[in-house]
Amino acid sequence: MGEEMAMKNARDLFAETDQKVAELKKRIARQREVIKQAKLRGHSTAAAETIQRTLHQSLRAFEQRRQQIFERLEAKQR
């Protein structure tokens, strides 16, 4: 039962991480729109662009984590 529980936990962790990736992609799209609107209004976009870079860094980290979890799940299924 231990192995079965570990697989369930890994699948749950994968699902949670996948959800975070999806949420970050939505936030990045919204942030892109914020930057676009700020530019159209002649406002500074420096802070918004810093947030955008941070969101992209977070996205990359979650995508890497998701890949690691996926590879662990694949190895356990063999």
N, C-alpha and C positions, 0 to 999 in steps of 0.2 A: 504494500500500500504506500510506502514511502516514495517510491519512484513515480507512482501514479499521482501522488500529491505534488511532487516536485514539478511534474509536467503541467498540472493544472495551474500551479503558481506561476510557472514560466509563461503559459498561455495568457493568464490574466495580466501579467506584467507586460507582455507584448501588446495586448489590446489597449492597456492604459497608455503605453508609450505611443502607440499608433494614434490614439485619440489626441495626445498632446501635439503630435506632428500636424495633424489636421487643424487643430486650433491655432497653432502658430502660423500655418499657411494663411488662414483667414485673417489673423491679426496683421500679418505682413501686407496682405492685399489692402486692408483698411488703412494701414500706415502709408502705403504708397499713394492712396487717395488723399490723405491728409497733406502729404508733401506736395502733391499736384495742386491742391486747392490753395495752399500757402503761397506757392509760386505764382499762381494766377492772381492772387490778391497783393502780390508784391511784398509778402512777409518773408522774414528769414526762415530758412528751413534747416538750419544747423542742428538744432535740438531734435527735430523730427528725424533727420537723417542719422543722428547718433542712435536714436531709438531703433530705427530700421536696421542698422548694423548689428545692434545687440540682439534683436529678434532673429536675424539671419544666423548669428553665432549660436543662439539657443536652438534654432531649427537644426543646424548641422549636428550639434551635440545629441539631440534627441534622435535624429536619423541614424547616427552612428550607434547609439544605444539600441535602437530597434533592430539594426542589423546584427549586433552581437547576440541579442536575445533570439533572433530568428535562427542564427547559426547554431546556438546552443540547442534549440528545439529540434533542428534538423539532425544534429549529432545524436540526440537521445532517441530519435525515431529509427535510427539504423540498427 
